[in-house]
Amino acid sequence: MFRGIVAVVTARETPEGAGAVVRRALPSAQLPSLDPFVLLDEFFVQPPAAFPEHPHRGFEIVTYVLDGSFRHRDTLGNDSTLPAGGIQRITTGRGIQHAEMPQAEGMNRGLQLWINLPRALKGIEPEYQAVPPAAIPATAGDGYRVRQVVGGSSPVRLHTPVLYLDVALEPGKTWSEQVPSTYAGFLYVLEGSGRFGADAKEGGAGQLLVLGPGDEARATASGREPLRFALVAGQPLGEPIRIRGSFVD
């Protein structure tokens, strides 16, 4: 059964870091959380803006670079630079500090997703994983291209079952994907416009569409330009999400 769309949230522009701007779709007044997901930011960073060193605790972070490149440094001694298409995963556990600094001239852009850790794992040792673009599985077909950011054969490993796809569709094309019926999830539009779900709900860039019950997500590129969006779904933990700034207790 195709999943419908039960809510459409327009991301709001919010200042972050040192001069950076994010489009924050989650949390919002309309959608405080979506278990197991805590936060979704589409970030825009043009030097000298940056994300200087700051702490995190109690959750996992998946950062997906869309344009430009970012250098990551942390208190575990990791120091790596990821170009567009690269992914970093941080399990913050009992605590870590890190900095993310743009490396390309002009605009550096990406998506950052926070996933709650089960209460029993809040105190685990922090970890970092950097995945280069070439290591991300990709498939293509008639008018579509899909990159497997998390789930399936992706090398990115989380403590919560998650499906995270980067989907690009040519104008007029339709695409669908099986999503476990127990997963909560959403679609976030990066570029273009489309119709989503069983009810063909319209959505455009900077909008998050919450998936209703069912076991399959569907999208059609309805505009004259290509459509690009992220499909994100995961197994709810059934535990409270308590956000305290950069900590999730």
N, C-alpha and C positions, 0 to 999 in steps of 0.2 A: 504494500500500500504506500502510495506516495505521501510524504509528509507535507502538511500544510504549513503556512506561516502564521504564527500566533501573535507576533509583535514585530514592529519595525522601529528601530532606534536610530536616530541620526546622531553621529558622533559629534561631540562638541570640542572646539579648539581650546587647549589648555596649555599654559606655559609649564615647562619642565626643565630640570637640569639648569645649565648656565646658558640661557638664550635659546634653547630649543623649543619647538612647538610640537604638540601631539594632538591628533584627533582621538579622543577617548570615547569609545563606544561602550565599554564596560569597565567599571561600574558606572551607573547613571541613576538618576531619580526614577526613571522608568524601569530600569533593570539593575538592581543593586548587586546581584550576583547570579550566576547560572552554574550551579554545582555540576562539575568540579572546577569550573573556570572562575577566576578572580578578577582578571583585568585583561583588556585588549586595547593596545595603543597602536595607531599608525603614526610613526614619528618622522619628523622632518628636521634635519640638522645641517645647517650651513656654517662652516668655520667662520669665526672662532667659536661659535656655539658648540656645546659638548655636554656630556654627562660625566662630570667629575666623580671622584671616588665617593661611594655611598654604600650603606649596609643593607642587607636583606636577610630574612630568616623565615623558615616555615613553609616554603612552597618551592615549585620548580618554574623555571623561566625558559621559554623557547623564543629566541630572537632570530628573525628571518630577514636577511638583508635583501632589499628590493632594488636599490640604486646606490651607487657609490661604494664605499667600503668603510669598515669600522675596526678599530684596534681595541681589543679587550685586554685588560690587566687586572689581576685580583690578588688577594692576600694568600692564596694557595701557591703563588709563584707562576701562574699561567700568564703568558703574553703571546697573543696571536692576532693576526689581521685577517678578516674575512671579506671577500669581494661580494658583489651582487650575486645572489643565488646561494650563498653560504648560510649555514645555520650554526647557532651556538645554543647549547643546553646547559643550564646551571641548576643543580640541585642545591638549594641554599641551606637546607637542613637546619642545623643548630646555629648557623650564622656564617656569612661571608661578606667581604667588602670588594667592590669592583668599580672600574671606570670604563666607559665606552666613549671613544674619541673618534670623530669622523676623520677619514684619511684622504678623501677625494675633494678636489675643488668643486664649488657649486653645491647643489643639494644632495645630501645623503639621506636615504629613506629606507624604512623597514617596518616590520610588524613585530610587536612584542606581546607575547601571551603568557599570563601567569596561570599556573595550575596548582590547586591546593594539594598539599601533602596530607595523607591520613594522619590523624592525631598520633598514632603509634610510631610514626616516622618523623615527627617534627624535629627530634633531636639527633638525627643521623648525621654522619660526617658530610660536609659539603663536597660537591664534585663539579667538574667542568668538562664539557665536551665540545670540540670544534669540528664541524663537518664541512669540507669544501664542496663547491657546487657540483663537481663531477661525481661525487659519491651519492648524490640524491637520485633515486630512481625516477624515471620519467617515461610516460607513454604518450603516444599521439595517434590520432585517427582522423576520420572525416570531419574536419573543421574544429578539432579540439586538441589541446595539449594539457597534460596533467603531471605535476611534480608531487611526489609522495614525501611531504615534509616530515610527518610522523605517522607511524603505523605501517602495517604490511612489511615490505622489505627495506624500509628506511632504516639507516643505522642509528637514528636518534631513539634513545631508550628512556622511557619515563616510568615512574612508580605507579602511575594510573593509566589504564587503557585509554588511548586517545587516537582518533583518526584526524589527520590534518592534511588537506590537499590544497595545492595552488592550481587553479583551473583557469584556462584561457579558452574562449570560444570565439569563432568567427561570427560576424553578423548573420542572424537568422538560424544559427545552429542550436540544437537542443542536446543536452547531456544529462545523464542520470547516474547515480552511484548508490549501491547498497550501504546502508548505515544501520548498525544493530539497533533494534527497537528499544533496548534498555538505555541507549545513550541519549544524553541531552546535548543539544548543539545549536549551531547557528551558521549563517553565511555572512561574510563581510565583503562588500563590494569595493574593489580597489580601483577599477577603471571601467568606464562605459556604463551601460544600463541593461537591465534584464527583467524577465519575469521568472518568479521562483515558486516552487512548491506546487501542490495539487490545485491551489487556488490562483495560480499565476499572478502572485503579488508582485507589483512593480518595485524595483529597488535600484538605486544609483550609487555612485562613488561616495564613500563615507557613511554608508548606511549598513547596519547590522540587522539581519532578519532571523528571528528565533524560530527554530524548527519545532513543529508540533508532533503528535504521535505518528508512528508509521515506521517503515523500514527502508525507505528509499528517498533520496533527495533528487530534485530535478531543477534544471535551470535552462532558460532560453535567452540567447543574446537578442534583445528586441530593438536595439538602436542601430544606427548606421556605422558605429564604431565597434571594434572588438570588445568583448566583455571579459574582465578578469576579476576573479573573486577567490576568497579562501573559504573552504568548507572545513569546519572544526566541530568535532563531536567527541564526547568522552563519557565514561562510566561515572555516574554520580557517586560520591562517597557517603552521602547521607549524614554528613557532619556539619556543624555550624561553620560559617566562614567569617572570621573576625579580622578585619583589616585595621592595622594601626600604622598608617603611613606606609613605610617600605617593609613592614613585617606583617605576616599572616599567622595569627596565633590560633 
